[in-house]
């Protein structure tokens, strides 16, 4: 469990550093956007990651990055990253994101207290796997479609992020299999 936590922390830090390089934003806007979020342990981790990534709903700051978040969002509208982690652009998105996080937190609690049904295990882990795959997709898009916008440090951050998210994805798949086998 400690190894998974360490891997999750390291991957979040590396992806966060990369995103900060690519998509700079104002910490005041980000702080204001999250000041009314619910404070469960699960959602605090995701909210902290979103704060660390520095994404916000301001379209003027959005366009200042090397690769604007709006461009990536338009290219990948169904990417779960935008729904689960990125700072919501409006109250409706914020509400939907909070509800999604609360649902995940409830499933997470049931799974790790051995009270989840097989269907709940499938629902939780397939969603988490999609989230990791979608995060990898964003990194790949940045690397493949916008190489001219990336400096050497950004390229190294993308490679490190891809490696870490691939490991996190594999770890999540292993956990999924373990929990399915226990049911």
DABEL-V191372 format. One record per residue. RES is the residue in three letters. SS is DSSP state (helix for helix, strand for strand, loop for the rest). PSI is psi in radians with two decimals (* if undefined). NEAR is the number of other C-alpha atoms within 8 Angstrom. Layout:
RES:SS:PSI:NEAR
RES:SS:PSI:NEAR
//
This chain:
UNK:loop:-0.70:4
UNK:helix:-0.62:5
UNK:helix:-0.71:6
UNK:helix:-0.70:8
UNK:helix:-0.74:8
UNK:helix:-0.76:8
UNK:helix:-0.75:10
UNK:helix:-0.74:9
UNK:helix:-0.82:8
UNK:helix:-0.76:9
UNK:helix:-0.67:12
UNK:helix:-0.72:9
UNK:helix:-0.79:8
UNK:helix:-0.80:11
UNK:helix:-0.70:12
UNK:helix:-0.79:12
UNK:helix:-0.73:10
UNK:helix:-0.85:12
UNK:helix:-0.66:11
UNK:helix:-0.63:12
UNK:helix:-0.66:10
UNK:helix:-0.65:11
UNK:loop:1.25:15
UNK:loop:2.63:13
UNK:loop:3.03:12
UNK:loop:2.23:9
UNK:helix:-0.45:8
UNK:helix:-0.78:6
UNK:helix:-0.74:11
UNK:helix:-0.76:14
UNK:helix:-0.74:9
UNK:helix:-0.64:7
UNK:helix:-0.43:10
UNK:helix:0.06:9
UNK:loop:-0.32:6
UNK:loop:0.26:5
UNK:loop:2.58:6
UNK:loop:2.68:7
UNK:loop:0.93:6
UNK:loop:2.77:8
UNK:helix:-0.73:6
UNK:helix:-0.84:9
UNK:helix:-0.48:13
UNK:helix:-0.67:10
UNK:helix:-0.79:8
UNK:helix:-0.74:10
UNK:helix:-0.71:10
UNK:helix:-0.71:8
UNK:helix:-0.76:11
UNK:helix:-0.74:12
UNK:helix:-0.76:13
UNK:helix:-0.65:8
UNK:helix:-0.43:11
UNK:loop:0.37:15
UNK:loop:2.46:14
UNK:loop:3.13:14
UNK:loop:0.08:10
UNK:loop:2.06:8
UNK:helix:-0.44:7
UNK:helix:-0.76:6
UNK:helix:-0.53:10
UNK:helix:-0.63:16
UNK:loop:-0.07:10
UNK:loop:-0.32:9
UNK:loop:2.87:12
UNK:loop:-0.68:9
UNK:loop:1.82:12
UNK:loop:2.41:12
UNK:helix:-0.64:11
UNK:helix:-0.64:9
UNK:helix:-0.84:8
UNK:helix:-0.70:10
UNK:helix:-0.71:10
UNK:helix:-0.60:7
UNK:helix:-0.46:6
UNK:loop:1.04:7
UNK:loop:-0.46:7
UNK:loop:0.08:5
UNK:loop:2.21:11
UNK:helix:-0.38:9
UNK:helix:-0.74:10
UNK:helix:-0.56:12
UNK:helix:-0.58:11
UNK:helix:-0.55:10
UNK:loop:-0.80:10
UNK:loop:2.59:10
UNK:loop:2.25:13
UNK:loop:2.60:13
UNK:loop:-0.34:9
UNK:loop:3.09:7
UNK:helix:-0.65:7
UNK:helix:-0.76:6
UNK:helix:-0.69:10
UNK:helix:-0.77:11
UNK:helix:-0.80:8
UNK:helix:-0.72:9
UNK:helix:-0.76:11
UNK:helix:-0.70:11
UNK:helix:-0.73:8
UNK:helix:-0.82:9
UNK:helix:-0.71:11
UNK:helix:-0.72:10
UNK:helix:-0.79:8
UNK:helix:-0.73:10
UNK:helix:-0.72:11
UNK:helix:-0.79:8
UNK:helix:-0.75:12
UNK:helix:-0.82:9
UNK:helix:-0.73:8
UNK:helix:-0.71:10
UNK:helix:-0.86:12
UNK:helix:-0.04:7
UNK:loop:0.21:7
UNK:loop:0.62:6
UNK:loop:0.02:7
UNK:loop:2.55:11
UNK:loop:2.92:7
UNK:helix:-0.73:8
UNK:helix:-0.68:7
UNK:helix:-0.64:10
UNK:helix:-0.80:14
UNK:helix:-0.81:10
UNK:helix:-0.86:8
UNK:helix:-0.91:11
UNK:helix:-0.58:11
UNK:helix:-0.61:8
UNK:helix:-0.76:8
UNK:helix:-0.67:9
UNK:helix:-0.77:11
UNK:helix:-0.72:9
UNK:helix:-0.80:11
UNK:helix:-0.71:12
UNK:helix:-0.69:9
UNK:helix:-0.63:11
UNK:helix:-0.72:11
UNK:helix:-0.68:12
UNK:helix:-0.77:8
UNK:helix:-0.75:9
UNK:helix:-0.73:11
UNK:helix:-0.72:10
UNK:helix:-0.78:9
UNK:helix:-0.75:10
UNK:helix:-0.77:11
UNK:helix:-0.70:7
UNK:helix:-0.34:6
UNK:loop:0.78:10
UNK:helix:-0.52:8
UNK:helix:-0.31:5
UNK:helix:-0.08:7
UNK:loop:2.35:11
UNK:loop:3.10:7
UNK:helix:-0.69:6
UNK:helix:-0.73:7
UNK:helix:-0.71:11
UNK:helix:-0.75:10
UNK:helix:-0.69:8
UNK:helix:-0.69:12
UNK:helix:-0.81:13
UNK:helix:-0.77:8
UNK:helix:-0.73:9
UNK:helix:-0.74:14
UNK:helix:-0.72:11
UNK:helix:-0.81:8
UNK:helix:-0.71:11
UNK:helix:-0.51:12
UNK:helix:-0.70:10
UNK:helix:-0.72:8
UNK:helix:-0.70:12
UNK:helix:-0.80:11
UNK:helix:-0.71:8
UNK:helix:-0.73:9
UNK:helix:-0.72:11
UNK:helix:-0.70:10
UNK:helix:-0.75:8
UNK:helix:-0.72:8
UNK:helix:-0.89:11
UNK:helix:-0.74:8
UNK:helix:-0.82:8
UNK:helix:-0.61:10
UNK:helix:-0.70:10
UNK:helix:-0.40:6
UNK:helix:-0.31:5
UNK:loop:*:6
//
